[in-house]
């Protein structure tokens, strides 16, 4: 397996709060890594670290190394990093634009002006996000007229349109109904052929359904990470088993 991210001896603080402690792990290309754990376990800090969003917080400090394709991310141009590592948030955040312009926005920002190329990018991105068939006849309508589940898939399409290497999902189905959740999960499973996906989820069943590997965080520490089937049937650490079984969290 090809290592996409290599994380070594990573510590993160926000003021006096030690948000991640001595994290060491690898994330592999073309896998879905499910990340689980209770609130305040460090999983969202971990996710936001991968495209340096934590740096927007007051009193942020870090030690250690995070490498993407063997390049230290702190030495990368921040715009390039966030093009390579896209993010889909818990609440869909469409722009106050048409469906077409939402998806085309990033491509235009990166200098693509040709109308035919933009149309192809929009169609391809919406297709890969499992939304094209539902919206192809109303691309000029406002994105706000879409349902919540459709808006979330639109945000996935907008991320895909700038051709990232990695997609970060921060509880993307937390506000969605089961049918919309299934469509987002189906999209993830198809997308891993071309992308590396890291999914933070509070739904352990979702983690089990889509994750190739699963990482369990607790009290700002990585307790264990491994093949999802093994984590869910015979975890190394008792705390992992207790969390999966709903004994806390």
LINVEN-V762329 format. One record per pair of residues at least 4 apart in sequence whose ideal C-beta (glycine too) atoms are under 8 Angstrom apart, sorted by sequence separation. I is the first residue (numbers start at 1). J is the second residue. D is the distance in whole Angstrom. If there is no record, write none. Layout:
BEGIN
i=(I:I)
j=(J:J)
d=(D:D)
END
This chain:
BEGIN
i=(13:27:37:42:43:44:45:46:48:49:56:67:71:72:76:77:78:79:80:81:82:89:97:98:99:100:101:103:104:105:106:108:114:115:116:117:118:119:120:121:122:123:124:125:127:131:132:135:141:146:147:148:149:150:151:152:153:154:155:156:157:160:172:176:177:178:179:180:181:182:183:184:185:186:187:188:191:192:203:204:205:206:207:217:226:227:228:229:230:231:236:237:238:239:240:241:243:13:14:28:37:48:49:55:67:68:71:76:82:97:107:108:112:113:126:127:146:159:176:192:201:217:218:226:230:235:242:243:12:13:27:37:48:54:66:67:95:112:126:191:201:208:216:217:225:235:242:243:11:12:36:65:66:95:138:144:160:173:199:207:215:216:224:12:35:54:66:68:73:94:97:143:146:159:173:176:199:216:11:45:112:123:126:188:215:216:226:231:235:10:11:95:107:108:126:215:226:11:35:107:135:143:156:173:188:199:214:224:10:11:35:172:173:199:213:214:224:232:9:10:49:68:123:213:214:224:231:9:10:104:107:213:214:223:9:135:212:213:216:7:8:50:68:134:156:212:223:224:7:49:68:104:122:211:214:223:7:50:103:104:213:214:7:103:131:135:169:216:6:7:152:192:208:5:21:52:152:185:189:207:216:218:5:20:51:52:100:103:131:188:3:4:19:23:50:103:130:131:216:3:4:129:152:167:185:208:216:3:4:20:129:181:185:218:2:3:19:20:52:131:1:2:83:99:129:148:149:153:172:216:1:2:126:129:148:149:152:156:167:169:173:174:204:20:52:128:166:167:169:171:1:51:52:149:150:153:165:166:167:168:169:170:171:173:51:126:129:149:153:156:160:164:165:166:167:169:171:125:128:148:149:152:166:168:169:12:125:147:173:51:53:149:153:50:51:122:125:149:51:99:124:125:12:10:99:100:122:204:14:47:99:100:121:204:23:98:99:102:12:22:98:99:14:15:98:99:14:15:98:99:5:14:97:98:13:14:96:97:13:14:96:99:12:13:95:96:12:13:94:12:94:11:103:10:11:94:102:106:110:10:11:105:106:130:9:10:103:107:9:10:99:102:103:106:107:8:9:10:92:102:105:106:130:7:8:94:104:130:7:103:129:6:7:8:92:128:6:7:92:94:130:5:6:94:5:92:93:128:5:92:128:4:6:88:94:4:89:88:88:88:87:86:86:86:86:83:85:88:83:84:85:86:87:88:90:83:84:85:86:87:88:89:90:84:85:86:87:88:90:85:87:89:88:90:91:90:69:68:68:50:51:50:47:48:47:44:50:47:47:46:32:44:32:43:32:4:5:31:4:30:30:33:35:30:33:35:30:31:32:33:34:35:36:30:31:32:33:35:36:29:32:34:28:36:27:27:36:46:34:35:43:34:34:43:42:45:34:41:34:41:42:32:33:36:41:42:32:33:34:35:36:37:40:41:42:32:33:34:35:36:37:38:42:31:32:33:34:36:37:31:33:35:28:25:5:4:33:34:25:23:24:21:22:23:20:21:25:19:20:18:38:37:36:36:38:39:38:37)
j=(17:31:41:46:47:48:49:50:52:53:60:71:75:76:80:81:82:83:84:85:86:93:101:102:103:104:105:107:108:109:110:112:118:119:120:121:122:123:124:125:126:127:128:129:131:135:136:139:145:150:151:152:153:154:155:156:157:158:159:160:161:164:176:180:181:182:183:184:185:186:187:188:189:190:191:192:195:196:207:208:209:210:211:221:230:231:232:233:234:235:240:241:242:243:244:245:247:18:19:33:42:53:54:60:72:73:76:81:87:102:112:113:117:118:131:132:151:164:181:197:206:222:223:231:235:240:247:248:18:19:33:43:54:60:72:73:101:118:132:197:207:214:222:223:231:241:248:249:18:19:43:72:73:102:145:151:167:180:206:214:222:223:231:20:43:62:74:76:81:102:105:151:154:167:181:184:207:224:20:54:121:132:135:197:224:225:235:240:244:20:21:105:117:118:136:225:236:22:46:118:146:154:167:184:199:210:225:235:22:23:47:184:185:211:225:226:236:244:22:23:62:81:136:226:227:237:244:23:24:118:121:227:228:237:24:150:227:228:231:23:24:66:84:150:172:228:239:240:24:66:85:121:139:228:231:240:25:68:121:122:231:232:26:122:150:154:188:235:26:27:172:212:228:26:42:73:173:206:210:228:237:239:27:42:73:74:122:125:153:210:26:27:42:46:73:126:153:154:239:27:28:153:176:191:209:232:240:28:29:45:154:206:210:243:28:29:45:46:78:157:28:29:110:126:156:175:176:180:199:243:29:30:154:157:176:177:180:184:195:197:201:202:232:49:81:157:195:196:198:200:31:81:82:179:180:183:195:196:197:198:199:200:201:203:82:157:160:180:184:187:191:195:196:197:198:200:202:157:160:180:181:184:198:200:201:45:158:180:206:85:87:183:187:85:86:157:160:184:87:135:160:161:49:49:138:139:161:243:54:87:139:140:161:244:64:139:140:143:54:64:140:141:57:58:141:142:58:59:142:143:50:59:142:143:59:60:142:143:60:61:143:146:60:61:143:144:61:62:143:62:144:62:154:62:63:146:154:158:162:63:64:158:159:183:63:64:157:161:64:65:154:157:158:161:162:64:65:66:148:158:161:162:186:64:65:151:161:187:65:161:187:65:66:67:151:187:66:67:152:154:190:66:67:155:67:154:155:190:68:155:191:68:70:152:158:69:155:155:156:159:159:159:160:162:164:162:164:167:163:164:165:166:167:168:170:164:165:166:167:168:169:170:171:166:167:168:169:170:172:168:170:172:172:174:175:175:165:165:166:166:168:168:168:170:170:170:198:198:200:200:188:200:189:200:192:165:166:192:166:192:193:196:198:194:197:199:195:196:197:198:199:200:201:196:197:198:199:201:202:196:199:201:196:204:196:198:207:217:206:207:215:207:208:217:217:220:210:217:211:218:219:210:211:214:219:220:211:212:213:214:215:216:219:220:221:212:213:214:215:216:217:218:222:212:213:214:215:217:218:213:215:217:213:215:196:196:225:228:222:221:222:220:221:222:220:221:225:220:221:220:243:243:243:244:248:249:249:249)
d=(6:7:3:6:7:6:6:8:8:8:8:6:7:7:6:7:6:6:6:6:7:6:4:7:7:6:6:8:6:6:6:6:7:6:7:6:6:6:6:6:6:6:6:6:8:6:5:6:5:4:7:7:7:6:7:7:6:6:7:6:6:7:8:4:7:6:7:7:6:6:6:7:7:7:6:7:5:8:7:6:6:6:5:7:5:7:6:6:6:5:7:7:6:6:6:6:7:6:6:8:7:4:6:6:6:5:6:5:8:5:4:7:6:8:5:4:5:6:5:5:5:6:5:5:7:4:4:6:8:6:6:5:5:5:7:7:7:6:4:6:5:8:7:7:8:5:6:5:7:5:7:6:5:5:8:8:8:7:8:5:6:5:7:4:5:8:7:7:6:5:7:7:6:6:4:7:7:6:6:6:7:6:7:6:8:7:8:7:7:6:6:6:8:7:8:4:7:6:7:6:7:6:8:5:7:7:7:6:7:8:7:6:7:7:6:7:5:6:6:4:8:7:8:6:8:5:8:8:7:5:5:6:5:5:6:7:7:6:7:6:6:7:7:6:8:6:6:6:6:6:7:7:7:4:4:6:5:8:7:6:8:7:7:5:6:8:7:8:6:8:6:8:6:7:8:6:8:7:6:7:8:6:4:5:8:7:6:5:4:5:5:5:6:7:8:6:6:6:8:7:6:5:6:7:6:5:5:6:5:5:7:7:5:7:6:7:5:6:6:6:4:4:7:8:4:6:5:8:8:7:7:8:8:4:6:7:7:7:5:7:7:7:8:7:6:7:7:7:7:6:8:6:8:7:8:7:7:5:5:5:4:5:6:7:5:5:6:3:7:6:8:7:6:7:8:7:6:4:6:7:8:6:7:8:8:6:7:7:7:4:7:7:7:6:8:8:4:7:6:5:8:4:7:7:7:4:7:8:8:8:5:6:5:6:7:7:7:5:6:8:5:6:6:8:6:8:7:4:6:5:7:6:8:7:8:6:8:6:7:8:8:7:7:5:7:7:7:7:4:5:6:7:7:7:5:7:6:6:6:7:6:7:8:5:7:4:5:5:4:7:7:8:5:5:6:6:7:6:6:6:8:4:6:7:5:5:7:5:7:5:6:7:5:8:4:7:8:8:4:6:8:7:5:7:7:7:6:7:6:5:6:7:7:7:8:7:7:5:6:6:7:4:8:7:4:5:6:7:8:6:7:7:7:7:5:6:5:4:5:4:5:5:4:7:8:7:8:7:7:6:7:7:5:5:6:7:8:8:8:7:7:6:5:8:6:6:7:6:5:8:6:6:7:5:5:7:8:7:7:6:7:8:6:8:7:7:7:6:5:5:5:5:6:6:7:8:7:7:8:5:6:6:7:6:7:7:5:7:8:8:8:4:8:5:5:8:7:4:3:5:8:5:7:6:7:4:5:7:7:8:7:6:8:7:7:5:5:4:5:6:4:7:8:4:8:7:7:7:6:6:6:7:8:7:8:5:8:7:6:8:8:5:7:6:5:5:6:6:8:6:7:7:7:8:7:8:4:8)
END
